[in-house]
Structure formats: C-alpha cells, structure tokens
Amino acid sequence: MFIIVVDKSKTILTKIETLLHEIDVAELEVKLFNNADEALDFMEDNEVKLIFSSIETDGVDGVTFTDTILRKDPLLVSKLFIVTSQKDGEHFEDIKNVGAKRFIQKPINEKYFKHFVTPEITKILNQ
C-alpha cells in the first residue's frame, strides 16, 4: 500500500515526504509525483491508502485529478488532502465543488501538520 504526494513543487514533495517519515508511516511507501497523469496511472495498478495533492500539478491540474479519482472511488474523499496556497478564488472553489474536504495551507506549517493532520492520518491508516 502507498501514500502518494502530487505537486509540481519539489520543495513541497520533499517537505511532505519528510513529515510523513517523521510521524512514522513506515508500513506504507511514499511515492512522489509532480505529474498528476503519472499519479493516475500509478493508482490504476496500486492500492493507495492516502493522497496529498496540490491544485497546481503538471499534466492534468489538481481539480481534474481530484474529480477523476473521486468519480472512480468516492470513498477516497476521506483519504485526500489538498495542499494549496489558495484560500479562495476560482480554482479553490472548483476543487471544493468536485468534492475535496480537507485542506493543508502552503507553506506547510510543521506544527500544524503534526498536531492536526497526523491524527487524521492515523484514523485513515487504521480504517
């Protein structure tokens, strides 16, 4: 099983990967993608337990990526975190309209991630 992180920023990919290793998700492999098309291809053949995705991705945009995965498996909504610098605007509204519910603000605050996101990750991984 895998955790995937999709973002066009190498800095964000590395930051989330580091935070995930710090909270010890050792039983799952973390896969990084800057291209959402590649992430979609990967998800076709692999069980993904948790997804972090930006609105800004190479390949298909994050809104289309989110819409695609939630149409295929609506239960993924509880396993999806959108990582974004946007708090409003068209793209932010679009991603909420396709079903995204959980958001992490960029730049990523490590204390926030560990305090609020980690318990959610633990719940998801124990399902």
C-alpha positions as CSV (number, residue, x, y, z in Angstrom):
1,M,0.0,0.0,0.0
2,F,1.1,3.5,-0.8
3,I,0.8,7.2,0.2
4,I,1.1,9.4,-2.9
5,V,2.0,13.1,-3.0
6,V,1.3,15.1,-6.1
7,D,2.7,18.6,-6.5
8,K,4.7,20.4,-9.2
9,S,7.0,21.8,-6.4
10,K,9.9,19.6,-5.5
11,T,10.1,21.5,-2.2
12,I,6.6,20.6,-1.2
13,L,7.0,17.0,-2.3
14,T,10.1,16.7,-0.2
15,K,8.6,18.5,2.8
16,I,5.5,16.3,2.9
17,E,7.7,13.1,2.5
18,T,9.9,14.2,5.4
19,L,6.9,15.0,7.6
20,L,5.3,11.6,6.8
21,H,8.5,9.8,7.7
22,E,8.7,11.8,11.0
23,I,5.3,10.7,12.0
24,D,6.3,7.1,11.2
25,V,4.1,5.7,8.4
26,A,6.7,3.0,7.9
27,E,4.2,0.4,6.8
28,L,3.4,2.4,3.7
29,E,5.7,3.5,0.9
30,V,5.6,7.2,0.0
31,K,5.5,7.9,-3.8
32,L,6.1,11.4,-5.1
33,F,4.7,12.7,-8.4
34,N,5.0,16.1,-10.0
35,N,2.7,14.9,-12.8
36,A,-0.9,14.1,-11.9
37,D,-1.2,11.9,-15.1
38,E,1.6,9.7,-13.8
39,A,-0.1,9.5,-10.4
40,L,-3.4,8.5,-12.0
41,D,-1.6,5.7,-13.9
42,F,0.1,4.6,-10.7
43,M,-3.3,4.4,-8.9
44,E,-4.7,2.1,-11.6
45,D,-2.3,-0.7,-10.5
46,N,-1.6,0.0,-6.9
47,E,-3.6,0.4,-3.6
48,V,-3.3,3.9,-2.4
49,K,-4.2,4.5,1.2
50,L,-3.6,8.3,1.4
51,I,-3.3,11.1,-1.1
52,F,-1.8,14.6,-0.8
53,S,-2.4,16.7,-3.9
54,S,-1.9,20.3,-4.9
55,I,-4.2,22.3,-7.1
56,E,-1.1,23.1,-9.2
57,T,0.2,19.9,-10.8
58,D,1.9,19.1,-14.1
59,G,-0.2,17.1,-16.5
60,V,-3.8,17.3,-15.6
61,D,-4.5,20.1,-13.0
62,G,-5.3,19.2,-9.4
63,V,-9.0,19.9,-9.9
64,T,-9.2,17.4,-12.7
65,F,-7.1,14.9,-10.8
66,T,-9.4,15.2,-7.8
67,D,-12.5,14.9,-9.8
68,T,-11.2,11.8,-11.6
69,I,-10.2,9.9,-8.5
70,L,-13.4,10.8,-6.6
71,R,-15.6,9.7,-9.6
72,K,-13.8,6.4,-9.7
73,D,-13.9,5.9,-5.9
74,P,-16.0,8.4,-3.8
75,L,-14.6,6.9,-0.6
76,L,-11.2,8.4,-1.4
77,V,-12.6,11.8,-0.3
78,S,-11.8,10.8,3.3
79,K,-8.2,9.9,2.3
80,L,-7.5,13.1,0.3
81,F,-5.7,16.2,1.5
82,I,-5.4,19.2,-0.9
83,V,-2.2,21.2,-0.3
84,T,-2.7,24.7,-1.6
85,S,-1.6,28.3,-1.1
86,Q,-5.1,29.4,-2.2
87,K,-7.8,30.3,0.3
88,D,-10.4,31.4,-2.2
89,G,-10.7,32.1,-5.9
90,E,-11.9,30.1,-8.9
91,H,-9.6,27.1,-8.6
92,F,-10.2,26.7,-4.8
93,E,-14.0,26.8,-5.4
94,D,-13.6,24.3,-8.3
95,I,-11.8,21.8,-6.1
96,K,-14.3,22.1,-3.3
97,N,-17.1,21.7,-5.9
98,V,-15.7,18.3,-7.1
99,G,-15.7,17.1,-3.5
100,A,-12.4,17.9,-1.7
101,K,-13.0,18.4,2.0
102,R,-9.5,18.5,3.6
103,F,-7.0,21.3,3.0
104,I,-3.5,22.0,4.1
105,Q,-2.2,25.5,3.6
106,K,1.1,26.2,1.8
107,P,3.7,26.9,3.1
108,I,3.3,23.9,5.2
109,N,3.4,24.6,8.9
110,E,5.1,21.6,10.6
111,K,3.4,22.2,14.0
112,Y,0.0,22.4,12.3
113,F,0.8,19.3,10.2
114,K,1.9,17.2,13.3
115,H,-0.9,18.5,15.5
116,F,-3.9,18.4,13.2
117,V,-3.0,16.3,10.2
118,T,-1.2,13.5,12.0
119,P,-4.3,12.4,14.0
120,E,-6.3,12.3,10.7
121,I,-3.7,10.2,9.0
122,T,-3.7,7.8,11.9
123,K,-7.5,7.4,11.7
124,I,-7.3,6.8,7.9
125,L,-4.5,4.3,8.2
126,N,-6.4,2.4,10.9
127,Q,-9.6,2.0,8.8
